[in-house]
Amino acid sequence: MLQTLSWLPRTEGAARLSFARRDEQTRLDVLYQAGAARVRFPRPATGAPPEAVLLNTAGGLTGGDHMSLDVTLGARAEATLTTAAAEKIYRARDGDATIGVKLSLGAGARLAWRRSCSTARGSTGAPMCSSRAMPASSASNF
């Protein structure tokens, strides 16, 4: 029987982003990053909406780890949200790893959303990835 290892350090991270439409362009309005959650913003092509790339500096998640993401697009704002790589979910002796995601889109907002999850070899369960867009918005999952 495996021992419980709840005394080990756990990964915590949170990112909060908000985009607003100003002067006929979408601009980053709020950026908050804490713990292992980081966001990078590559330069978009001319005329393209901003792109936010999500990173987990811990390199993966296991039992007891928690990451959260909160993204808001104001009315008519456009953005692309993606990850740099698939999130690794490792086998745990105790506890669950959780990733909380909240996406809020204002009237006429458009979000292109791409994320990946993978389960490391030997894991006991598969991660579940799902997303939901508010009715007044337009979202695409690619």
N, CA, C and O atoms as CSV, one atom per row, in Angstrom:
chain,resi,resn,atom,element,x,y,z
A,1,MET,N,N,0.845,-1.181,0.000
A,1,MET,CA,C,0.000,0.000,0.000
A,1,MET,C,C,0.891,1.245,0.000
A,1,MET,O,O,1.874,1.313,0.738
A,2,LEU,N,N,0.533,2.239,-0.844
A,2,LEU,CA,C,1.300,3.468,-0.940
A,2,LEU,C,C,0.998,4.391,0.227
A,2,LEU,O,O,-0.141,4.480,0.685
A,3,GLN,N,N,2.025,5.075,0.703
A,3,GLN,CA,C,1.838,6.027,1.786
A,3,GLN,C,C,1.220,7.313,1.267
A,3,GLN,O,O,1.414,7.687,0.110
A,4,THR,N,N,0.478,7.983,2.132
A,4,THR,CA,C,-0.044,9.300,1.806
A,4,THR,C,C,1.079,10.308,1.956
A,4,THR,O,O,1.797,10.305,2.956
A,5,LEU,N,N,1.230,11.171,0.958
A,5,LEU,CA,C,2.328,12.135,0.965
A,5,LEU,C,C,1.816,13.573,0.957
A,5,LEU,O,O,2.365,14.414,0.245
A,6,SER,N,N,0.778,13.869,1.730
A,6,SER,CA,C,0.167,15.189,1.696
A,6,SER,C,C,1.097,16.284,2.218
A,6,SER,O,O,0.804,17.464,2.027
A,7,TRP,N,N,2.182,15.942,2.856
A,7,TRP,CA,C,3.117,16.939,3.370
A,7,TRP,C,C,4.038,17.492,2.281
A,7,TRP,O,O,4.751,18.469,2.511
A,8,LEU,N,N,4.028,16.876,1.102
A,8,LEU,CA,C,4.871,17.372,0.015
A,8,LEU,C,C,4.360,18.722,-0.497
A,8,LEU,O,O,3.158,18.985,-0.446
A,9,PRO,N,N,5.259,19.578,-0.988
A,9,PRO,CA,C,4.818,20.857,-1.564
A,9,PRO,C,C,3.901,20.626,-2.763
A,9,PRO,O,O,4.103,19.685,-3.530
A,10,ARG,N,N,2.919,21.465,-2.919
A,10,ARG,CA,C,1.967,21.354,-4.018
A,10,ARG,C,C,2.036,22.595,-4.893
A,10,ARG,O,O,2.365,23.686,-4.425
A,11,THR,N,N,1.725,22.414,-6.159
A,11,THR,CA,C,1.715,23.521,-7.099
A,11,THR,C,C,0.395,24.271,-7.000
A,11,THR,O,O,-0.680,23.670,-7.003
A,12,GLU,N,N,0.493,25.574,-6.914
A,12,GLU,CA,C,-0.671,26.460,-6.951
A,12,GLU,C,C,-0.392,27.505,-8.009
A,12,GLU,O,O,0.740,27.969,-8.137
A,13,GLY,N,N,-1.393,27.875,-8.757
A,13,GLY,CA,C,-1.218,28.935,-9.743
A,13,GLY,C,C,-2.553,29.511,-10.144
A,13,GLY,O,O,-3.571,28.819,-10.156
A,14,ALA,N,N,-2.535,30.802,-10.477
A,14,ALA,CA,C,-3.754,31.474,-10.925
A,14,ALA,C,C,-3.381,32.528,-11.956
A,14,ALA,O,O,-2.365,33.211,-11.829
A,15,ALA,N,N,-4.218,32.646,-12.975
A,15,ALA,CA,C,-4.062,33.699,-13.976
A,15,ALA,C,C,-5.429,34.299,-14.249
A,15,ALA,O,O,-6.422,33.585,-14.387
A,16,ARG,N,N,-5.463,35.620,-14.325
A,16,ARG,CA,C,-6.704,36.328,-14.644
A,16,ARG,C,C,-6.383,37.315,-15.763
A,16,ARG,O,O,-5.461,38.122,-15.648
A,17,LEU,N,N,-7.154,37.241,-16.844
A,17,LEU,CA,C,-6.971,38.107,-18.008
A,17,LEU,C,C,-8.288,38.769,-18.347
A,17,LEU,O,O,-9.353,38.163,-18.221
A,18,SER,N,N,-8.211,40.002,-18.773
A,18,SER,CA,C,-9.393,40.682,-19.266
A,18,SER,C,C,-8.985,41.494,-20.498
A,18,SER,O,O,-7.982,42.207,-20.487
A,19,PHE,N,N,-9.782,41.368,-21.550
A,19,PHE,CA,C,-9.545,42.118,-22.778
A,19,PHE,C,C,-10.719,43.057,-22.996
A,19,PHE,O,O,-11.869,42.698,-22.743
A,20,ALA,N,N,-10.418,44.274,-23.472
A,20,ALA,CA,C,-11.459,45.258,-23.739
A,20,ALA,C,C,-11.245,45.846,-25.134
A,20,ALA,O,O,-10.119,45.933,-25.624
A,21,ARG,N,N,-12.335,46.242,-25.749
A,21,ARG,CA,C,-12.280,46.859,-27.077
A,21,ARG,C,C,-12.143,48.373,-26.886
A,21,ARG,O,O,-13.002,49.007,-26.275
A,22,ARG,N,N,-11.047,48.948,-27.418
A,22,ARG,CA,C,-10.811,50.385,-27.362
A,22,ARG,C,C,-10.236,50.844,-28.690
A,22,ARG,O,O,-9.358,50.190,-29.253
A,23,ASP,N,N,-10.727,51.960,-29.187
A,23,ASP,CA,C,-10.221,52.518,-30.451
A,23,ASP,C,C,-10.235,51.481,-31.572
A,23,ASP,O,O,-9.296,51.398,-32.364
A,24,GLU,N,N,-11.309,50.692,-31.629
A,24,GLU,CA,C,-11.489,49.670,-32.665
A,24,GLU,C,C,-10.452,48.549,-32.623
A,24,GLU,O,O,-10.279,47.824,-33.603
A,25,GLN,N,N,-9.762,48.405,-31.488
A,25,GLN,CA,C,-8.818,47.306,-31.304
A,25,GLN,C,C,-9.058,46.665,-29.944
A,25,GLN,O,O,-9.500,47.317,-28.998
A,26,THR,N,N,-8.753,45.364,-29.869
A,26,THR,CA,C,-8.831,44.673,-28.585
A,26,THR,C,C,-7.496,44.844,-27.877
A,26,THR,O,O,-6.434,44.633,-28.463
A,27,ARG,N,N,-7.567,45.231,-26.607
A,27,ARG,CA,C,-6.353,45.450,-25.821
A,27,ARG,C,C,-6.460,44.722,-24.487
A,27,ARG,O,O,-7.551,44.541,-23.945
A,28,LEU,N,N,-5.318,44.314,-23.975
A,28,LEU,CA,C,-5.275,43.705,-22.652
A,28,LEU,C,C,-5.648,44.763,-21.621
A,28,LEU,O,O,-5.067,45.847,-21.600
A,29,ASP,N,N,-6.609,44.450,-20.775
A,29,ASP,CA,C,-7.102,45.395,-19.774
A,29,ASP,C,C,-6.624,45.017,-18.377
A,29,ASP,O,O,-6.270,45.891,-17.586
A,30,VAL,N,N,-6.611,43.710,-18.066
A,30,VAL,CA,C,-6.189,43.222,-16.747
A,30,VAL,C,C,-5.301,42.009,-16.943
A,30,VAL,O,O,-5.601,41.130,-17.751
A,31,LEU,N,N,-4.195,41.965,-16.190
A,31,LEU,CA,C,-3.330,40.788,-16.169
A,31,LEU,C,C,-2.910,40.530,-14.735
A,31,LEU,O,O,-2.280,41.377,-14.100
A,32,TYR,N,N,-3.262,39.353,-14.226
A,32,TYR,CA,C,-2.853,38.918,-12.892
A,32,TYR,C,C,-2.264,37.524,-13.040
A,32,TYR,O,O,-2.871,36.652,-13.661
A,33,GLN,N,N,-1.072,37.309,-12.465
A,33,GLN,CA,C,-0.414,36.003,-12.502
A,33,GLN,C,C,0.101,35.694,-11.099
A,33,GLN,O,O,0.672,36.560,-10.437
A,34,ALA,N,N,-0.101,34.469,-10.653
A,34,ALA,CA,C,0.387,34.074,-9.332
A,34,ALA,C,C,0.873,32.634,-9.369
A,34,ALA,O,O,0.379,31.820,-10.149
A,35,GLY,N,N,1.840,32.332,-8.525
A,35,GLY,CA,C,2.351,30.972,-8.422
A,35,GLY,C,C,2.945,30.499,-9.729
A,35,GLY,O,O,3.702,31.229,-10.370
A,36,ALA,N,N,2.608,29.279,-10.134
A,36,ALA,CA,C,3.186,28.650,-11.321
A,36,ALA,C,C,2.465,29.022,-12.619
A,36,ALA,O,O,2.863,28.565,-13.690
A,37,ALA,N,N,1.421,29.835,-12.545
A,37,ALA,CA,C,0.671,30.231,-13.753
A,37,ALA,C,C,1.289,31.482,-14.361
A,37,ALA,O,O,1.453,32.498,-13.684
A,38,ARG,N,N,1.628,31.401,-15.636
A,38,ARG,CA,C,2.198,32.538,-16.357
A,38,ARG,C,C,1.517,32.659,-17.714
A,38,ARG,O,O,1.023,31.678,-18.269
A,39,VAL,N,N,1.501,33.877,-18.233
A,39,VAL,CA,C,0.898,34.143,-19.538
A,39,VAL,C,C,1.902,34.939,-20.365
A,39,VAL,O,O,2.504,35.895,-19.876
A,40,ARG,N,N,2.072,34.544,-21.602
A,40,ARG,CA,C,2.953,35.254,-22.532
A,40,ARG,C,C,2.112,35.735,-23.708
A,40,ARG,O,O,1.101,35.125,-24.056
A,41,PHE,N,N,2.542,36.836,-24.311
A,41,PHE,CA,C,1.784,37.467,-25.381
A,41,PHE,C,C,2.673,37.651,-26.607
A,41,PHE,O,O,3.347,38.672,-26.737
A,42,PRO,N,N,2.677,36.659,-27.513
A,42,PRO,CA,C,3.459,36.835,-28.743
A,42,PRO,C,C,2.857,37.965,-29.578
A,42,PRO,O,O,1.667,38.261,-29.476
A,43,ARG,N,N,3.679,38.579,-30.388
A,43,ARG,CA,C,3.209,39.674,-31.244
A,43,ARG,C,C,2.302,39.101,-32.339
A,43,ARG,O,O,2.743,38.269,-33.130
A,44,PRO,N,N,1.046,39.538,-32.390
A,44,PRO,CA,C,0.147,39.014,-33.433
A,44,PRO,C,C,0.464,39.646,-34.792
A,44,PRO,O,O,1.110,40.691,-34.869
A,45,ALA,N,N,0.006,39.005,-35.836
A,45,ALA,CA,C,0.136,39.560,-37.179
A,45,ALA,C,C,-0.647,40.870,-37.249
A,45,ALA,O,O,-1.583,41.078,-36.477
A,46,THR,N,N,-0.274,41.727,-38.148
A,46,THR,CA,C,-0.958,43.007,-38.311
A,46,THR,C,C,-2.454,42.782,-38.504
A,46,THR,O,O,-2.872,42.020,-39.375
A,47,GLY,N,N,-3.245,43.452,-37.686
A,47,GLY,CA,C,-4.697,43.346,-37.779
A,47,GLY,C,C,-5.298,42.147,-37.064
A,47,GLY,O,O,-6.520,42.047,-36.956
A,48,ALA,N,N,-4.465,41.233,-36.572
A,48,ALA,CA,C,-4.971,40.042,-35.861
A,48,ALA,C,C,-5.247,40.390,-34.398
A,48,ALA,O,O,-4.617,41.289,-33.841
A,49,PRO,N,N,-6.194,39.675,-33.777
A,49,PRO,CA,C,-6.469,39.929,-32.364
A,49,PRO,C,C,-5.306,39.464,-31.485
A,49,PRO,O,O,-4.486,38.663,-31.932
A,50,PRO,N,N,-5.223,39.948,-30.253
A,50,PRO,CA,C,-4.146,39.514,-29.355
A,50,PRO,C,C,-4.229,38.015,-29.059
A,50,PRO,O,O,-5.305,37.418,-29.088
A,51,GLU,N,N,-3.071,37.428,-28.775
A,51,GLU,CA,C,-2.980,36.013,-28.427
A,51,GLU,C,C,-2.333,35.888,-27.055
A,51,GLU,O,O,-1.314,36.522,-26.782
A,52,ALA,N,N,-2.928,35.071,-26.194
A,52,ALA,CA,C,-2.390,34.799,-24.863
A,52,ALA,C,C,-1.994,33.326,-24.801
A,52,ALA,O,O,-2.804,32.449,-25.100
A,53,VAL,N,N,-0.753,33.058,-24.412
A,53,VAL,CA,C,-0.244,31.695,-24.308
A,53,VAL,C,C,-0.071,31.368,-22.823
A,53,VAL,O,O,0.676,32.039,-22.111
A,54,LEU,N,N,-0.768,30.337,-22.373
A,54,LEU,CA,C,-0.744,29.936,-20.963
A,54,LEU,C,C,0.422,28.993,-20.688
A,54,LEU,O,O,0.697,28.087,-21.475
A,55,LEU,N,N,1.106,29.214,-19.561
A,55,LEU,CA,C,2.235,28.373,-19.165
A,55,LEU,C,C,2.080,27.930,-17.724
A,55,LEU,O,O,1.580,28.682,-16.888
A,56,ASN,N,N,2.511,26.707,-17.432
A,56,ASN,CA,C,2.623,26.202,-16.067
A,56,ASN,C,C,4.111,25.992,-15.815
A,56,ASN,O,O,4.703,25.057,-16.354
A,57,THR,N,N,4.718,26.843,-15.008
A,57,THR,CA,C,6.159,26.756,-14.780
A,57,THR,C,C,6.560,25.541,-13.957
A,57,THR,O,O,7.746,25.227,-13.858
A,58,ALA,N,N,5.589,24.854,-13.367
A,58,ALA,CA,C,5.894,23.645,-12.593
A,58,ALA,C,C,6.117,22.435,-13.503
A,58,ALA,O,O,6.676,21.431,-13.062
A,59,GLY,N,N,5.693,22.516,-14.751
A,59,GLY,CA,C,5.931,21.439,-15.704
A,59,GLY,C,C,4.903,20.328,-15.713
A,59,GLY,O,O,5.008,19.424,-16.542
A,60,GLY,N,N,3.930,20.348,-14.848
A,60,GLY,CA,C,2.893,19.329,-14.815
A,60,GLY,C,C,2.137,19.399,-13.501
A,60,GLY,O,O,2.475,20.192,-12.623
A,61,LEU,N,N,1.112,18.566,-13.369
A,61,LEU,CA,C,0.282,18.546,-12.174
A,61,LEU,C,C,0.175,17.133,-11.629
A,61,LEU,O,O,0.218,16.154,-12.374
A,62,THR,N,N,0.035,17.049,-10.314
A,62,THR,CA,C,-0.189,15.776,-9.644
A,62,THR,C,C,-1.111,16.022,-8.452
A,62,THR,O,O,-1.579,17.144,-8.258
A,63,GLY,N,N,-1.375,15.003,-7.664
A,63,GLY,CA,C,-2.337,15.091,-6.567
A,63,GLY,C,C,-2.123,16.282,-5.652
A,63,GLY,O,O,-1.015,16.520,-5.170
A,64,GLY,N,N,-3.201,17.033,-5.416
A,64,GLY,CA,C,-3.146,18.184,-4.530
A,64,GLY,C,C,-2.814,19.494,-5.220
A,64,GLY,O,O,-2.937,20.556,-4.609
A,65,ASP,N,N,-2.395,19.446,-6.479
A,65,ASP,CA,C,-2.064,20.662,-7.222
A,65,ASP,C,C,-3.347,21.345,-7.701
A,65,ASP,O,O,-4.354,20.689,-7.967
A,66,HIS,N,N,-3.289,22.683,-7.805
A,66,HIS,CA,C,-4.458,23.424,-8.287
A,66,HIS,C,C,-4.009,24.615,-9.126
A,66,HIS,O,O,-3.148,25.395,-8.722
A,67,MET,N,N,-4.615,24.734,-10.303
A,67,MET,CA,C,-4.401,25.881,-11.180
A,67,MET,C,C,-5.770,26.462,-11.514
A,67,MET,O,O,-6.750,25.728,-11.644
A,68,SER,N,N,-5.829,27.794,-11.654
A,68,SER,CA,C,-7.090,28.410,-12.054
A,68,SER,C,C,-6.833,29.478,-13.112
A,68,SER,O,O,-5.794,30.139,-13.125
A,69,LEU,N,N,-7.813,29.621,-13.995
A,69,LEU,CA,C,-7.745,30.574,-15.093
A,69,LEU,C,C,-9.090,31.269,-15.197
A,69,LEU,O,O,-10.136,30.619,-15.211
A,70,ASP,N,N,-9.060,32.596,-15.269
A,70,ASP,CA,C,-10.269,33.400,-15.399
A,70,ASP,C,C,-10.032,34.387,-16.545
A,70,ASP,O,O,-9.175,35.264,-16.444
A,71,VAL,N,N,-10.786,34.243,-17.627
A,71,VAL,CA,C,-10.614,35.103,-18.806
A,71,VAL,C,C,-11.934,35.797,-19.105
A,71,VAL,O,O,-12.985,35.161,-19.179
A,72,THR,N,N,-11.861,37.122,-19.277
A,72,THR,CA,C,-13.040,37.921,-19.611
A,72,THR,C,C,-12.763,38.716,-20.873
A,72,THR,O,O,-11.727,39.371,-20.989
A,73,LEU,N,N,-13.687,38.660,-21.815
A,73,LEU,CA,C,-13.646,39.503,-23.009
A,73,LEU,C,C,-14.848,40.424,-22.948
A,73,LEU,O,O,-15.988,39.970,-22.847
A,74,GLY,N,N,-14.586,41.726,-23.010
A,74,GLY,CA,C,-15.666,42.702,-23.018
A,74,GLY,C,C,-16.405,42.683,-24.340
A,74,GLY,O,O,-16.045,41.941,-25.255
A,75,ALA,N,N,-17.426,43.492,-24.435
A,75,ALA,CA,C,-18.240,43.571,-25.647
A,75,ALA,C,C,-17.368,43.834,-26.870
A,75,ALA,O,O,-16.529,44.735,-26.868
A,76,ARG,N,N,-17.579,43.030,-27.919
A,76,ARG,CA,C,-16.912,43.122,-29.219
A,76,ARG,C,C,-15.406,42.865,-29.177
A,76,ARG,O,O,-14.736,43.063,-30.190
A,77,ALA,N,N,-14.858,42.439,-28.058
A,77,ALA,CA,C,-13.423,42.126,-27.975
A,77,ALA,C,C,-13.153,40.789,-28.665
A,77,ALA,O,O,-14.024,39.922,-28.725
A,78,GLU,N,N,-11.934,40.637,-29.183
A,78,GLU,CA,C,-11.513,39.397,-29.838
A,78,GLU,C,C,-10.153,38.997,-29.289
A,78,GLU,O,O,-9.301,39.855,-29.059
A,79,ALA,N,N,-9.938,37.696,-29.075
A,79,ALA,CA,C,-8.643,37.210,-28.603
A,79,ALA,C,C,-8.503,35.729,-28.904
A,79,ALA,O,O,-9.486,35.024,-29.130
A,80,THR,N,N,-7.258,35.277,-28.901
A,80,THR,CA,C,-6.943,33.855,-29.022
A,80,THR,C,C,-6.273,33.432,-27.733
A,80,THR,O,O,-5.390,34.125,-27.230
A,81,LEU,N,N,-6.691,32.292,-27.196
A,81,LEU,CA,C,-6.145,31.749,-25.957
A,81,LEU,C,C,-5.665,30.335,-26.243
A,81,LEU,O,O,-6.411,29.521,-26.787
A,82,THR,N,N,-4.420,30.040,-25.877
A,82,THR,CA,C,-3.857,28.727,-26.157
A,82,THR,C,C,-2.838,28.356,-25.077
A,82,THR,O,O,-2.523,29.160,-24.199
A,83,THR,N,N,-2.338,27.145,-25.157
A,83,THR,CA,C,-1.277,26.698,-24.250
A,83,THR,C,C,-0.009,26.468,-25.063
A,83,THR,O,O,-0.066,26.221,-26.268
A,84,ALA,N,N,1.127,26.553,-24.394
A,84,ALA,CA,C,2.401,26.326,-25.074
A,84,ALA,C,C,2.609,24.847,-25.369
A,84,ALA,O,O,3.286,24.491,-26.333
A,85,ALA,N,N,2.030,23.989,-24.542
A,85,ALA,CA,C,2.167,22.536,-24.690
A,85,ALA,C,C,1.019,21.867,-23.940
A,85,ALA,O,O,0.278,22.524,-23.208
A,86,ALA,N,N,0.883,20.578,-24.124
A,86,ALA,CA,C,-0.135,19.833,-23.378
A,86,ALA,C,C,0.229,19.836,-21.899
A,86,ALA,O,O,1.399,19.709,-21.539
A,87,GLU,N,N,-0.771,19.981,-21.056
A,87,GLU,CA,C,-0.552,19.928,-19.607
A,87,GLU,C,C,-0.364,18.474,-19.204
A,87,GLU,O,O,-1.226,17.641,-19.481
A,88,LYS,N,N,0.736,18.162,-18.564
A,88,LYS,CA,C,0.988,16.796,-18.098
A,88,LYS,C,C,0.281,16.586,-16.766
A,88,LYS,O,O,0.392,17.406,-15.855
A,89,ILE,N,N,-0.440,15.489,-16.664
A,89,ILE,CA,C,-1.115,15.099,-15.433
A,89,ILE,C,C,-0.444,13.810,-14.973
A,89,ILE,O,O,-0.540,12.784,-15.647
A,90,TYR,N,N,0.231,13.858,-13.836
A,90,TYR,CA,C,1.003,12.709,-13.354
A,90,TYR,C,C,0.236,11.899,-12.313
A,90,TYR,O,O,-0.639,12.420,-11.621
A,91,ARG,N,N,0.578,10.629,-12.217
A,91,ARG,CA,C,-0.024,9.739,-11.232
A,91,ARG,C,C,0.224,10.299,-9.836
A,91,ARG,O,O,1.296,10.832,-9.550
A,92,ALA,N,N,-0.771,10.172,-8.977
A,92,ALA,CA,C,-0.665,10.695,-7.620
A,92,ALA,C,C,-0.954,9.600,-6.608
A,92,ALA,O,O,-1.758,8.700,-6.853
A,93,ARG,N,N,-0.288,9.692,-5.474
A,93,ARG,CA,C,-0.561,8.754,-4.389
A,93,ARG,C,C,-1.768,9.191,-3.581
A,93,ARG,O,O,-2.453,8.364,-2.977
A,94,ASP,N,N,-2.028,10.486,-3.571
A,94,ASP,CA,C,-3.207,10.983,-2.850
A,94,ASP,C,C,-3.644,12.314,-3.446
A,94,ASP,O,O,-2.836,13.031,-4.037
A,95,GLY,N,N,-4.917,12.641,-3.289
A,95,GLY,CA,C,-5.452,13.920,-3.738
A,95,GLY,C,C,-5.684,13.997,-5.234
A,95,GLY,O,O,-5.189,13.174,-6.004
A,96,ASP,N,N,-6.439,14.994,-5.624
A,96,ASP,CA,C,-6.751,15.246,-7.021
A,96,ASP,C,C,-6.030,16.503,-7.483
A,96,ASP,O,O,-5.851,17.439,-6.704
A,97,ALA,N,N,-5.622,16.530,-8.726
A,97,ALA,CA,C,-5.133,17.750,-9.363
A,97,ALA,C,C,-6.342,18.421,-9.994
A,97,ALA,O,O,-7.164,17.749,-10.618
A,98,THR,N,N,-6.463,19.729,-9.844
A,98,THR,CA,C,-7.602,20.432,-10.413
A,98,THR,C,C,-7.138,21.618,-11.257
A,98,THR,O,O,-6.157,22.290,-10.937
A,99,ILE,N,N,-7.868,21.849,-12.336
A,99,ILE,CA,C,-7.664,23.015,-13.181
A,99,ILE,C,C,-9.032,23.654,-13.337
A,99,ILE,O,O,-9.914,23.092,-13.986
A,100,GLY,N,N,-9.211,24.823,-12.746
A,100,GLY,CA,C,-10.472,25.543,-12.844
A,100,GLY,C,C,-10.383,26.577,-13.948
A,100,GLY,O,O,-9.427,27.350,-14.005
A,101,VAL,N,N,-11.382,26.596,-14.831
A,101,VAL,CA,C,-11.383,27.545,-15.949
A,101,VAL,C,C,-12.721,28.270,-15.990
A,101,VAL,O,O,-13.783,27.647,-15.971
A,102,LYS,N,N,-12.652,29.592,-16.047
A,102,LYS,CA,C,-13.856,30.411,-16.196
A,102,LYS,C,C,-13.642,31.327,-17.395
A,102,LYS,O,O,-12.700,32.119,-17.418
A,103,LEU,N,N,-14.517,31.217,-18.387
A,103,LEU,CA,C,-14.472,32.059,-19.582
A,103,LEU,C,C,-15.749,32.887,-19.616
A,103,LEU,O,O,-16.848,32.333,-19.585
A,104,SER,N,N,-15.613,34.212,-19.679
A,104,SER,CA,C,-16.775,35.107,-19.734
A,104,SER,C,C,-16.635,35.999,-20.957
A,104,SER,O,O,-15.646,36.717,-21.105
A,105,LEU,N,N,-17.636,35.949,-21.831
A,105,LEU,CA,C,-17.587,36.725,-23.062
A,105,LEU,C,C,-18.773,37.669,-23.128
A,105,LEU,O,O,-19.921,37.260,-22.951
A,106,GLY,N,N,-18.478,38.955,-23.388
A,106,GLY,CA,C,-19.517,39.962,-23.527
A,106,GLY,C,C,-20.197,39.852,-24.878
A,106,GLY,O,O,-19.821,39.031,-25.715
A,107,ALA,N,N,-21.198,40.685,-25.079
A,107,ALA,CA,C,-21.977,40.689,-26.325
A,107,ALA,C,C,-21.066,40.923,-27.524
A,107,ALA,O,O,-20.303,41.889,-27.550
A,108,GLY,N,N,-21.145,40.036,-28.516
A,108,GLY,CA,C,-20.375,40.171,-29.734
A,108,GLY,C,C,-18.896,39.825,-29.610
A,108,GLY,O,O,-18.149,39.981,-30.576
A,109,ALA,N,N,-18.462,39.363,-28.450
A,109,ALA,CA,C,-17.054,38.996,-28.257
A,109,ALA,C,C,-16.759,37.676,-28.961
A,109,ALA,O,O,-17.644,36.838,-29.134
A,110,ARG,N,N,-15.494,37.505,-29.366
A,110,ARG,CA,C,-15.074,36.275,-30.048
A,110,ARG,C,C,-13.796,35.769,-29.398
A,110,ARG,O,O,-12.828,36.511,-29.230
A,111,LEU,N,N,-13.811,34.493,-29.037
A,111,LEU,CA,C,-12.643,33.861,-28.411
A,111,LEU,C,C,-12.297,32.588,-29.175
A,111,LEU,O,O,-13.136,31.702,-29.332
A,112,ALA,N,N,-11.049,32.504,-29.650
A,112,ALA,CA,C,-10.534,31.259,-30.218
A,112,ALA,C,C,-9.777,30.593,-29.077
A,112,ALA,O,O,-8.843,31.180,-28.530
A,113,TRP,N,N,-10.170,29.370,-28.711
A,113,TRP,CA,C,-9.677,28.715,-27.494
A,113,TRP,C,C,-9.116,27.361,-27.857
A,113,TRP,O,O,-9.798,26.527,-28.453
A,114,ARG,N,N,-7.864,27.150,-27.489
A,114,ARG,CA,C,-7.242,25.846,-27.735
A,114,ARG,C,C,-6.469,25.450,-26.496
A,114,ARG,O,O,-5.660,26.219,-25.978
A,115,ARG,N,N,-6.725,24.250,-26.032
A,115,ARG,CA,C,-5.941,23.742,-24.907
A,115,ARG,C,C,-5.751,22.258,-25.059
A,115,ARG,O,O,-6.529,21.573,-25.724
A,116,SER,N,N,-4.715,21.780,-24.437
A,116,SER,CA,C,-4.372,20.363,-24.534
A,116,SER,C,C,-4.112,19.816,-23.143
A,116,SER,O,O,-3.554,20.502,-22.287
A,117,CYS,N,N,-4.517,18.588,-22.931
A,117,CYS,CA,C,-4.204,17.867,-21.694
A,117,CYS,C,C,-3.686,16.500,-22.087
A,117,CYS,O,O,-4.145,15.924,-23.073
A,118,SER,N,N,-2.752,15.981,-21.344
A,118,SER,CA,C,-2.309,14.616,-21.590
A,118,SER,C,C,-2.082,13.931,-20.255
A,118,SER,O,O,-1.733,14.570,-19.262
A,119,THR,N,N,-2.282,12.643,-20.248
A,119,THR,CA,C,-2.067,11.860,-19.048
A,119,THR,C,C,-0.747,11.128,-19.194
A,119,THR,O,O,-0.520,10.427,-20.181
A,120,ALA,N,N,0.117,11.292,-18.213
A,120,ALA,CA,C,1.419,10.634,-18.265
A,120,ALA,C,C,1.250,9.122,-18.177
A,120,ALA,O,O,0.275,8.641,-17.599
A,121,ARG,N,N,2.175,8.381,-18.734
A,121,ARG,CA,C,2.145,6.920,-18.701
A,121,ARG,C,C,2.035,6.438,-17.251
A,121,ARG,O,O,2.783,6.878,-16.379
A,122,GLY,N,N,1.101,5.540,-17.017
A,122,GLY,CA,C,0.930,4.991,-15.681
A,122,GLY,C,C,-0.073,5.740,-14.825
A,122,GLY,O,O,-0.309,5.345,-13.683
A,123,SER,N,N,-0.674,6.811,-15.338
A,123,SER,CA,C,-1.664,7.555,-14.560
A,123,SER,C,C,-2.895,6.700,-14.325
A,123,SER,O,O,-3.176,5.764,-15.073
A,124,THR,N,N,-3.607,7.033,-13.292
A,124,THR,CA,C,-4.791,6.259,-12.955
A,124,THR,C,C,-6.061,6.812,-13.565
A,124,THR,O,O,-7.079,6.120,-13.575
A,125,GLY,N,N,-6.040,8.042,-14.076
A,125,GLY,CA,C,-7.252,8.604,-14.668
A,125,GLY,C,C,-6.913,9.575,-15.761
A,125,GLY,O,O,-5.803,10.102,-15.825
A,126,ALA,N,N,-7.883,9.810,-16.627
A,126,ALA,CA,C,-7.680,10.744,-17.737
A,126,ALA,C,C,-8.248,12.101,-17.368
A,126,ALA,O,O,-9.318,12.175,-16.763
A,127,PRO,N,N,-7.554,13.176,-17.719
A,127,PRO,CA,C,-8.098,14.499,-17.452
A,127,PRO,C,C,-9.303,14.771,-18.337
A,127,PRO,O,O,-9.402,14.238,-19.442
A,128,MET,N,N,-10.195,15.582,-17.862
A,128,MET,CA,C,-11.358,15.936,-18.649
A,128,MET,C,C,-11.233,17.408,-19.037
A,128,MET,O,O,-11.069,18.266,-18.170
A,129,CYS,N,N,-11.307,17.694,-20.308
A,129,CYS,CA,C,-11.232,19.059,-20.808
A,129,CYS,C,C,-12.583,19.422,-21.395
A,129,CYS,O,O,-13.102,18.715,-22.259
A,130,SER,N,N,-13.149,20.515,-20.929
A,130,SER,CA,C,-14.406,20.986,-21.492
A,130,SER,C,C,-14.442,22.496,-21.401
A,130,SER,O,O,-13.755,23.093,-20.573
A,131,SER,N,N,-15.248,23.116,-22.257
A,131,SER,CA,C,-15.406,24.562,-22.200
A,131,SER,C,C,-16.827,24.918,-22.589
A,131,SER,O,O,-17.512,24.146,-23.259
A,132,ARG,N,N,-17.265,26.100,-22.160
A,132,ARG,CA,C,-18.612,26.557,-22.443
A,132,ARG,C,C,-18.565,28.056,-22.717
A,132,ARG,O,O,-17.895,28.797,-21.997
A,133,ALA,N,N,-19.252,28.496,-23.724
A,133,ALA,CA,C,-19.316,29.920,-24.050
A,133,ALA,C,C,-20.691,30.459,-23.657
A,133,ALA,O,O,-21.694,29.750,-23.742
A,134,MET,N,N,-20.726,31.709,-23.231
A,134,MET,CA,C,-21.991,32.337,-22.890
A,134,MET,C,C,-22.797,32.581,-24.165
A,134,MET,O,O,-22.193,32.811,-25.213
A,135,PRO,N,N,-24.118,32.543,-24.127
A,135,PRO,CA,C,-24.955,32.629,-25.320
A,135,PRO,C,C,-24.727,33.872,-26.170
A,135,PRO,O,O,-24.843,33.787,-27.393
A,136,ALA,N,N,-24.411,35.012,-25.585
A,136,ALA,CA,C,-24.264,36.259,-26.348
A,136,ALA,C,C,-22.927,36.337,-27.074
A,136,ALA,O,O,-22.637,37.350,-27.711
A,137,SER,N,N,-22.118,35.308,-26.995
A,137,SER,CA,C,-20.767,35.387,-27.531
A,137,SER,C,C,-20.560,34.410,-28.672
A,137,SER,O,O,-21.424,33.594,-28.992
A,138,SER,N,N,-19.405,34.519,-29.262
A,138,SER,CA,C,-18.991,33.590,-30.307
A,138,SER,C,C,-17.660,33.011,-29.913
A,138,SER,O,O,-16.708,33.759,-29.693
A,139,ALA,N,N,-17.563,31.710,-29.816
A,139,ALA,CA,C,-16.294,31.066,-29.438
A,139,ALA,C,C,-16.005,29.933,-30.400
A,139,ALA,O,O,-16.920,29.273,-30.893
A,140,SER,N,N,-14.747,29.715,-30.660
A,140,SER,CA,C,-14.371,28.571,-31.482
A,140,SER,C,C,-13.322,27.761,-30.756
A,140,SER,O,O,-12.428,28.318,-30.120
A,141,ASN,N,N,-13.427,26.464,-30.847
A,141,ASN,CA,C,-12.498,25.542,-30.215
A,141,ASN,C,C,-11.704,24.898,-31.346
A,141,ASN,O,O,-12.276,24.160,-32.148
A,142,PHE,N,N,-10.400,25.159,-31.429
A,142,PHE,CA,C,-9.621,24.594,-32.542
A,142,PHE,C,C,-8.504,23.728,-32.060
A,142,PHE,O,O,-7.756,23.178,-32.868
